[in-house]
Amino acid sequence: MQILKADPARFAAIPDYPFAENWLEIDLGDGFSGRMHYLDEGPKDAPAVLLFHGEPSWSFLYRKMIPILVEAGFRCLAPDLIGFGKSDTPDDVGFYSYDRHVSWLKQWRDAVAPGPAALFCQDWGGLLGLRIVGEEPERFTCVVASNTVLPTGGSPSEAFLLWREFAKSSPDFKIGELLQRSTATELTPEEVAAYDAPFPDEASKAGARAFPQLVPVEDGMDGIAQNIAAWKGLGAFDKPFLTLFGEDDPVLGKNGPELYENIAGAKGQPHGMLSDCGHFCQEDRPVELAQGVIDTGKRAGFLK
C-alpha cells in the first residue's frame, strides 16, 4: 500500500478558500502514518467549534460558514478526513474502516482541540462525530447535526443501496459531478473543480470508494456494536442538540426524528427542515446553518 500526497497544484485556483494550511501527523495503523490537513480560523482562545465533513467532500464545504462563525466569536476547526481533501490518502480501499476513521479523528482532536468544543456534523461527519460524542460526551458543549445518522443495523433504503453500489463499482465516479447533483444550488465550474481537486486518478479515490461500504446499515456489519454502545452516551447527552436537515436530501432528509426523539438535549430545541436544501446543506443554506450553530452555542452558554 502507498500513502498518496495531494498535489498542491490542483488546489492553486480554489475559489473563496483563503484559509491557511495546518497539518498533523496521524498514526494510521499497521506501521503507516500520514498527514491530516485542517483549517484553524479565529482566535486560538475563542470557543472552538469542530466542523466535520462527510463523503466525498472536504473542508472546502465549510468555506461559506466559517467567516460567519468566526465573526460571531468562534474558533473554527475543520479537518480534511484521511483520504479526502488535502490530507494523505492510503490507496488501498480495504485499509479503511469505521474504527480507523474514528481513531484518526480522535488523534487529531486530542492534539488540536483537547478542551470542550461545539460540533457541527453532516453525513459521515456525523457517523464519526456523533459516535465520538457518545463515547466522550463530557468533551462537547453542544451539537448541531444535519443530514446524518448514527446507524445500528437494520434495513437500508433502496436509495442508499444504489449509492453504495455506484460508489463501489461505477467507472464514472466523478466527485465534482456528485456534489453538483446533490445540492439545490448550482455550483460554478470552479467549485465543481474544487471538489474534484483531491481526486486526480482512481488510486486517490480509495477513501471515497470505501466510505459508503462502511456504513453499518445491515445486521452483522462492523461498527454496529460500537454504535450501540455509543448511543448510550449520545442518548443521555443533555446539552443543547439541534437538527437542521435538508428537505431535498433523498437519502437522509427524513432522518432528523431518529436523532431528536432519542437524545436528551434535543428536547425543546427548534429543530428545522430547510427548504431548497439538498444533501450537502453547507452549500445550499450556509447562513441558516451557521446561525443554528451560533444560537445553539449561546443556549449552551458556550458562546457569549
N, C-alpha and C positions, 0 to 999 in steps of 0.2 A: 504494500500500500504506500502511496505517496501523499504527502501533505502539500496541497497546492496553495500558492500565494496569489492573491488578487493582483491584477495588472493595474498599476496606478494610472496608466494612460487611458484606460477605459472609463475612469472617473473624472477625467480632466474637465469635461464640459457639463458636469451635473448642474442642473438649474436649481436656484433657490435653496442651496445647501452650503451655506457659508461657514460651516462648523469645523472647529479644529479636530484633528485626529487624536485619539488616545488609544493606547494599546496595553494589553495584559497577556502575559504568557500563561497558558492553561495546560494543566496535565490532562491529556486526552485519554490516557489509559494504554495498556499494552506497550509501554515504553515510548509512546509518541507524545509530542507536545505541539502546541500551535498557538498562534496569536489571535486573541479576540479584540476586535475593534469596537470602540464605543464613543458616544458623544457625552460630553460633560459640560453643560451650559448653565450659566447662572453662578451666583456667589457660592463658594465652597461651604460656607457656614449657613446657607439657606436650607429650609426644609426640603428634603430630597423626594422626588417622585421618580419611580422606575417606570420606564416605557418599554414594554416587551412586545415586539413584533411577532408575526407568525409566518405561515407558509404561503407563497415562496418570496416574501418581501424582505426588506431590511430597514435600517433606521431612516432611510430616505422617506419612508412612510410618515414619519413624525415631523417633517420639516415645517408643516403649517401650524402644528400645535405648539411646538417648542417656544417660539417667540411669545406667544400669548401666556404660556405658563411661566416663563421667566419674568415677564412684565408683572405678573401677579405676585411674584416673590418666591417662586420655586427654584430649586436646583434640579435640572433635568438630566437624567442619566438614561441613555438609550443604547443598549448593546446591539451589535450585529451577532446573532447566534452563530455558533460554529457551523460552517457550510454555507453561510449567507453573507451578503454584503461584502465588506472589505475584510472580514475575518477569514482565517485559513480554512481550507476545505479538505478533509480526508476524502480521497477519491473512490473509496470502497463503500458502496451502498450498505453492505452488510455490517459495516463498522458502527453505524449509527444505532442507537437505542434510546428509548424514552428515559431510562435511568441515567444514561450517559449525558443526555442533554440537561437533565436536572442537575447532575454533578457539575457540569461545565458552567452552568448559570450560577449555581451556588458559590463556586470558586470565585467567579467574577464579583458577585455581590459582597462576599466576605472581604475581599481585597479593596473594593472601591467605595462601597457604601454600607459599612457594617452596622450603622445605627438605625433607629426607627425610620421608616420610609412609607410614603404612599405608593400605590401601584395602579397603573393603567395597563390593561392587557386585552389583547384581541387575538382570536384564532389560536394557533399553537402558543402564542404568548400567554394565553390563559391556561392551556393544558399544563404548561410549565409553572406559570406564576401562581395559579390557584392551588396547585399541589404544594408549592413551597409555602404559601400562606397557611395551608392546612397543617403542614409539618412544623412551621415556625411562626405561629400566629402572633406571638409577642413582639415580633420584629416589624410588624406592619401597623400603621396608624389608621388606614382607610384604603378602600379598593373601589375602582370603577372598572367594570368589565363590559366588553362589547363583543358580540358575535363570537362567543366562545362557550365551552363546557368543560366539565371535569368528568369524563365518561368512566363507567364501571361495567362495561359489557352490555349485553342486550342484543337488539336487532338494529343494524344500521339502516338508514334511509336509502332508497334507491338512488337518490341524487348523490349521496356520499359514495356509494359503491361505484357509480360511474366515474366520479372524480378520482377515486383510488386507483381504479384500473387504468384510467388515462395517464395519471402521473407515473404509474409503474411502467407502462409499455408503449405509450404513444411516441412515435418518432418525431412528431411535430410538437415538441414540448417547449414552446416559446413563452418565456416568463412574462415579458412585457405585454404580450397579447392577452395572457391570462389576467393580468391586472386590469387591462382595459375592459375586458368582458365582465369583470366582477365589481365595477364601480358604476354608479349612476352618472358621475361626472366624466366628461370626455377628456381624456388625458392628451396632452400635446405629444407630438413625435419625440420631443426631447425628454419628456417624462417617461414615455414608454422605453426609450433608450436607457434611461437611468435604471429602470428595473431590470433591463437586460444586461447591464454592465457587469454584474458579478458572474455571468454565465456565458463565457465565450465559446464553450465547447461542451461535449457530452460529459466528460470527466468532472467538470466544475458543477454539474447539476446533481451530483450524487446525494447531497443533503436534501435538495428539493424533491428528488425522486423518492427518498427514504421516508420523509415525514408522514405522508398520508398512510403508508403501510403500518406505521407505529401507533396510530390512534386506537386505543383499546375499546372498540365498539362491539366486539363479539366475544362471547364467553370463551375463556381459556387463553386469551391473549396476554402477553407480558404487559404489566402495568396496572392490571385490574386490582390485584391485591394491594398494591401501593396506593392506588387512588381511593380504594375503600377505606384504608387506614387514614389517608389524608382528609377524607370527608368528615371524620370525627372532629378534627380541629377546625376545618372550614365551616362546618355546620354550626359550631359553637362560637365562631368569630363574631363578637358582639360590637365591634366598632363599625362606623358607617360603611355600608357596602351598597353601591349603586350600580344598576344595569341600564345601559343605553344601547339598544340593539337596532339594526337597520331593517326596515320593512321589506327591502328588496333583496335581502340575502336569502337565497332559496335553500341553503343547507342549514344555517344556524339561526336564521332570523326569528324563529319561533321558540328558541330555547331559553329565553330570559326567565320564564317562570321556574325552570329547573333549578336556577340559582336563587332567585329572590324568595321563593317559597320555602327554601330549606336552609337559609343562612340567617343566623340570629340578627346580625347587624343590618340586614336588608329590610327588616320590618319598619314600615313607616317612611321609607326613603322614596323620593319622587322618581321612580323608575319610568323610563320612557321608551317608546318606539319612534325612531326617526324616519320621517318620510324622505323620499328621494335619496335613499341611502342603501348602498349595496354592501357586499361583504367587507370590502376594505373601506370601512367607515371613516378612517382618518383622512382619506381623500375627499369624501363627499361632505362630511359635516364636522370639520375640524374645530370650528368655533364653538359649536354646541358641546362637543366632547370635552374640549379644554375647559369650558365653563363648568361642566359637570365635575371635573376634577377639582377645580378651584372651590366650588361650593361645597363639595364633599370634604375637602381638606379643612375648610372653615368649620363645618359642622363637627368635625373631629377635634377641633381645637389645635390642629397641627399647623394651619396657615392663618396668619393674622389678617 
